[in-house]
Structure formats: C-alpha cells, structure tokens
C-alpha cells in the first residue's frame, strides 16, 4: 500500500496570528508577548513567525493595524447613525478612550509609539495613516455639527487637533492606570470640555 501525499504544514491565517497576539497582550501584557510563546499559541515556530513578520516591531505594528481596522469599522458604523451629531461625538470619544488600565489596544499603541523613534519611514507612514483616519472622522463630525447648528462655528481642523491631544493625554492616564484616574471621570471631563467649547 502506497502512502498518500504528505500533508504540508501550512501557516495559520495572518488574522489568527494577530488575534492571538492581541489576546496575549490582553491576558499577560506586552511583557508576556514573545515570538516563542506566540508561536506555541498558533502552532508555529518563532522562526516561522519571523519569516512572515521579519521583526517583533513589524508584528506589533501589524497587530495594531489589525486592531485599528476593527475599531475603524465600529467608528464608521457609529458615525453613520441617524442621531444628533453631539451624540455621535460622545460615541466617538467613548470609543477613543481606553476601557481601563492595560487596555490591550492602547497598551499596543503606546509600545508602537515608543518604538517609532527608531522606526523606518514606511512604519512611521503607516502609523500616521491610522492617526489620519481618526482625525478625518473627527473633523467631519465637527463640520457637520456646525452646519446643523448643533455646535458653534470652529476651525474644525484646529479644534480636532487640540481635542485629540486632550484625548490622547487622558487616554494615557487611563491606560497606564495613573492613580486617581478612572474612565468615567475622564469621560465626564471631556464632555464638560465639549459643552463649554462647542455650545
């Protein structure tokens, strides 16, 4: 009896690897994410992972892009709702701010930002593309709110830049678990700022 054809070891889909990386970050933090450990999770050797991702930096950036893709879909869905612009702006802020200390998406963002100091031009351009998507949607919301008379007229580009800087600062406090900081309190601060500056 002749043996059948040998089954080839096929790599798991890229999305499975990236989902496993995010799950590891959520469960054990970035320190718990190693190429060897991730390889065990998806039944690949660390060498095989490096073949696909080249470096851990590239793996982290692709995981961030994958996570942002999912968040982007949520953001587009909420921005398309037929509700007042202010309610959509509050939903945007709610999606932006981390869920809490060690939020996996923000933990990953902070690490990629930190590593970007030594990143190549392509990696930095990919990070900037993620930032531009959030910025573009916020500018559109602000312009729509002003055109409908819900917000006072502002320079949407400048206001969006300042608001996102505020959101980033608060988000870092939540993500690192700064003592005395909690998500509910941060959301209240942001909503008060929006009331004062856009009314």
ZIFENTA-V168281 format. One record per pair of residues at least 12 apart in sequence whose ideal C-beta (glycine too) atoms are under 6 Angstrom apart, sorted by the first residue. I is the first residue (numbers start at 0). GAP is how many residues later the second one is. D is the distance in Angstrom with one decimal. If there is no record, write none. Layout:
i->[I,I]
gap->[GAP,GAP]
d->[D,D]
This chain:
i->[11,16,17,17,19,19,20,20,21,21,21,24,24,24,25,29,29,34,56,59,60,60,63,63,66,67,74,77,78,84,84,84,85,88,92,95,96,96,97,97,97,99,100,102,105,134,137,138,138,138,141,141,142,150,151,169,173]
gap->[30,25,45,48,21,22,17,42,41,45,82,79,82,83,78,77,81,14,58,52,51,62,44,48,38,62,20,13,58,59,60,65,64,52,97,71,74,89,73,76,77,83,76,72,69,25,22,17,18,21,14,17,13,47,46,16,12]
d->[4.8,5.3,4.8,4.2,4.6,5.2,5.8,4.6,5.8,5.9,5.6,4.4,5.8,5.9,3.9,5.9,5.4,5.3,5.4,5.6,5.8,5.8,5.2,5.2,5.1,5.0,5.9,4.5,6.0,5.3,3.9,4.9,5.6,5.4,5.3,5.1,5.5,5.9,5.4,4.6,4.6,5.8,3.4,5.4,3.9,5.7,4.4,4.6,5.8,4.7,4.1,5.8,4.7,4.3,6.0,4.6,5.8]
